[in-house]
Amino acid sequence: MDVGILTFHCVNNVGALLQAYGLKRYLADQGAQAEIIPYEPPFLTGHVGPFPYVQPRVLLRNFWYVSKVLNGLKNFYRREKPLASAGGSMAAFQREFLLEGNRKKIRSFWGLGRADCQILLAGSDQIWNPEITYGLRRAYFGAFWNRHIRKAASYAASMGRTELPEKYEKKFARLLSHVDAVSLREAGALPFVRRMGREARAVLDPVFLPGRAVWEEIEKPPERAGFILLYQVQGNPEMVALAERLSREKGLPVVQLQAYGDFENGFEVDRAAGPREFLGYLHRADYVVTNSFHGVAFSLIYEKRFAAFSHSRYGARIQSVLEAFGLEGRLFPVGTDVDAPIDWRAAWEKGGESVRASKAFLEREVLRGLG
């Protein structure tokens, strides 16, 4: 293959799967043979199964693993099992749109040596967030031996914040030396990376690359119309209150996706919605209330009336994409009127600059190097 994409494709997360498809699809549309490298290490798949991943050194000195297993079992059977089952929407999307059927899964770091691509493209998603990957992982910096790979680049890599804690700085700087061309999803993280001794570019998440028509092509709309979509990745009472107020004022029901645990609020819930269903719900919604980055991203792509709320830990990426489109006022509680009109032509004129710059990065650092 020309380009091997190393990202989070094996998790039950709508945004992770859509960004992976967006990057793969865009590169393919430009004539590149691009594939997702089927790297599925335990620290990622442990987010999905009933037995949560715990680092061995932590397991040896802690007894609270038992409680983590119990919580993992509860979450798996309440939320993950319907999504991860053989016929589940997440697994179906992975099979149909992301993975090549003849590729053997790579479970260990050392197995990456057999990836047969010319260029390794790490990203997008929070591949450089040590809270998600249980420390900084060499794999997502291309810091491994492979006789086929001639260049390693990152596309829209994210730390989930603007800078890493000090304890990670030395290792981060060392691992960055393996990345030939660096691009990040959050513009606010550029000063930190430069402080680590590297130049970098801010680019948009891959879902902005293929264009709206591509997403409309694969979406699965719900049968119903006329509703408010509530999509939370972190419980937020203010979001629930806004959704309830809009429901009363507009006479529209609230539909919530993938709610579980404390996220349940008495609304209609679709627990089994995968990426295609997510696109369909968001496209058909009259209003979108979300603190999900990809909830915001597709609200922009589909030009929806939306209210964005910040995530308590990973809010930088939502702030960054809203700034790219000149729509910071949609971030609540800064904005107060979800019905305030949006000048979508102006938003896309501004956001289009970032889209073009993002495509230029891939052209310069990836596509021109093939052959």
N, C-alpha and C positions, 0 to 999 in steps of 0.2 A: 504494500500500500504506500501511497505518497505521504499521508499525514495520519499519525496516530494520536487520537485525542484521549487524554488522561483526565478523568473527571469523576464526579459522583453520579454514576448512572445506575447504581444498584441499591438505591434507597427508596423508601416509600414516601417520596416528597415530590409533589407536582412540579414545583419550580426547578428542582434539580434535573428532572427528566426533560422538561421543556427546553431548558438552556442547552442541554446536551444535544437534543435534536436540532435546535436552532443553529448551532455551530456546525454540526455535521452536514445539515442540509445546505447551508450557505456555501460551504467549501465545495460540496458536490456540484452545486449550481454554477460554480466558477470553473468546473472542469477537473477538480482534484479528486483523487481516489482517497476519500477520508473515511476512517473507521474509528469507532470507540474501542480503545484497548480494554478487553474484558477483565480489568484488574478489580477483584472483589475481595479485599482483605477482611479479616475478622473484625477489625475496629470499625468498618463501615457496615458490614452485614449484621453486626451485633446491634445496630440501631433498629433492625427490622424484626429479628427473631424473638422468641420468648425468653431466651437466656442472654441478658445483656453482656456486652464485652466489658471486661475489666482488665487493666494491665496486670500482668503476672506479679510484678513487685508489690502492687497494691493489694492483690488478693492474699499474698503471703502474710501481710502484716495487719489485715483488717478482717473483722468478723461481720461487718455490715454488708458483705456481699449477699448474704442470705436475703436481707430486706430488698436489695436491688433485684434479685431474681424474682421475688414475689411481686414487686412492682412491674418488672418486665413481663411476667406472665399475665398480670391484670391488663396492662396496656396492649399486649399482643392480642389477647382474645377480645378486647373491647374495640380496638381500632385497627391494628395491623393485620390480623388474620384475614378479615374480609378483603383487604387490599392485596395481600401477598399470596393468596391462594392461587392455584394453577390457572384458574379462569379469571382471576382478579384483574381489575383494570390497569393497575400499575405493571404487573407482570406482562400483560398482553401488550402494553405500549412498548415495553423494553424489547419484547420479541419482534414486534412488527416494525418498529422504527429505529431502534438503537443498535442492536447486536446482530452480527453476522452469524448465521446458524452453524457454520463450520469452524468457528473459533472456540478453542478450549479455554475455559475460565482460568485466570491466573490468581491463585490464592495467596502467594507469598511475594515478598519484595524481590527475591532472587529470580522469580519467574519472569520478571520484566525483561530479562536479558534476551528472551526469545521474541519480543515484539519486533516485527519486520517492517518498520516504517523509516522513511528518510528523515522526516521531521517530527519531533515530539512536540505536541501542543498541549500544555498543561492548563486546564481551566475549561470553562469558567467555574464559578461557585466558590465556596469558602474553603478552598484547598489549602490555604495558608492560615487557617484559624486553628490554633492548637487545642482549643476547647472541643472542637468537633473531631479532630484527627488524633486526639490523645497525644499531644506533642507535635512538633514540626516533623513532617515525614519526608524523607529523602526522595521518595518516589515522585512527589509532586513538584520537585525542582529538577527532575532529570538527573539526579545524582546517583546514577547507577551505570554499570558497564553494559553496553550493547553495541555490537559491531555494525549494525545497520544504521543507527541514528547518526546523522551528520550535524544536526542542529536541534537545540531545545529552546522553545519560546513559551512564554505564558500569555494567555489571552484572558483578560478580565478576571485575573486571579483576585481573590478577596481574602482579607484577614478578618472581615466582619466588623472592623473598627478602623480608626485612622492610624493607630500604631499598636505595636505589641508590647506587653509588659517587659520590663528591663531584663528579666531573667532569660528571655528568648533572643535578645538582640544579637549576641555573638554568633549563635548558631544560625540565625536567620541570615546574617550577613555572609557567613561562610557558604550556606546553601545557595544563596543568590548568585554566587560566582559560577554556578553550573548552568545558569539560565542566560542564553545568548541575547535574547531580546525580551524585555520585561514590559508587560502592560497590566494595569490594575483596573478594577471596577470602580473603586472609590477615589475621586480626585483628591479628597482630603487626606489620603494616605501617601500621596506623592512626596511631601516633605520628609516623612519618616524613611521611605525607601532611599531617597537621596542622601539622607543622613547616614544610611548604611553603605554609602559609597556607590550607588548605582543610579543611572538615569532610567526613567520609566515614563510611560504614557498612560493617561486615563482613557479608557475605552468603555463603550456601553456593553451591557449584558448581551449575550448572543441572541436573545429573543428579538432584538431590534434589527437584526441583520437580514433575515429572509424577506420581510415585508408582510403586511397584513393578509394578503391573499393566500399565502402559504398556510397561515394558521386557520383561516376560514376553510381551507381545503380539508383539514383533518379534524376539525372540531365536531363534537356530537351534541347538538342543541337539545335541551330538555323539551318535553312536549308542552310544558306550560310557558306562559309569558306573563309579564306584569308582576314583578317581585323585586325586593331589595335583597342583594346578595351580601351576606356577612361572612367574611373569610378571615379568621383569626389564626395566627401561629403562636400567639401568646395571649392569655386571657387579659381582657381590658374592659372594666366596667363602663368606661366612657364610650367605648365603641358600641356596647350593648345598648346603652341609654340613647345614643344617636339613632341606632337602627330602630329602636322602639318608637322614638319620637317621629321619625320619618314614616313609619308604618301607620301611626295614628293620623298624621297630617295628610298623607297621600292615599290612604285606604289600600295599601299594598301589603301583602304578607312578606315576612322575612324568611329567606331560605339560607341555611347555614351549611357549609361544607366541612366534612371530616371532624365534626365536634366530638370531643371526648373529655372525660373527667370534669374538671371545673369549667370547661368551655361550654357545657350544655346550658342553654338559657330558655328552654321551653319553645324554641322555634322548630320549624320543620327542618330536619337534618338529612342530608345525603352522605352517608358514611363511606360509600363505595365509589364515589366519584374519583376518577383518575384524571390524567392530563387532558384527554380529549373532552371529557365531560366538564372539566373545569373551564376550558375554553368556551364551551357552549353555554354554560351558566353565565359566565362573565359577559359574553357577547349579548345575551338576551336580557340581562338585568336592566332595570330602570335606574337603579342606583347601586353603587358598590361601596361598601365600608370595609376597610382592610388595614392590617398592619403587616401584611406580607409584601416583600419586595416585588415578587412576581405578580401579586394582585395589583399593585400600583403599576407595574410595567405594562400589563395587558389592559389596564384601564386607559393608559395612554395610547396603546396601539389601537384599541377599539373605540377610542374617543368617548369615554363614558362620563357621566356625572358621578364623581367619586369623592370620598373623604379618606385621606391617608392618615394613619396614626403611626407614631414612631415605636419601634421595638426598644425595650429598655436597654438591651445590650448591643444590638446590631442595627441601630437606627441610622448609622452613617450612610449606608447604601441607599436607603429610601430618600434621605436628604439630598444625596448626590444626584440621583436620577431626576428628581423634581427640579433641582437647580439647572440641570442640563436642558430642560424644556421650559424654564422660566415659570414654573408653576409651584413655587415654594408656598404660596398661599393656600394650597390644597392640603397642607400638613396641619392637622388639628392639634392643639387648639388655636394655632395661629389664624387659620381660617375658621369662620363661623357659619358661613352660608354655603351649604352643599349645592344649592341651586344657582349660585353665582355663575353667570355664563363664562365659558372658556373660549378664548379666541384660538381655535385649533390651528388655523392657518399660521398665526404668529408662533404658536408653540412648536409646530413642526418645522417652521423656518429656523428656529433656534435649535431645536433638537436634531434637525437634519444635519447641522454642522458636525455634531458628535457622531451621528451615524456614518457620515462620509469619512471622518477621521478614523473611526473604528475599522471601516473597510480598508482604508489606506494602510493601516498598520498590518493587516493580514496580507494585503497585496505585497507590501514591501518585505515583510519578514518571513512570510510563509510561501505564498503562491509563486513569487519570482524565483525562489530557491529550488523549485521542483524541476526534475528533468534527469 
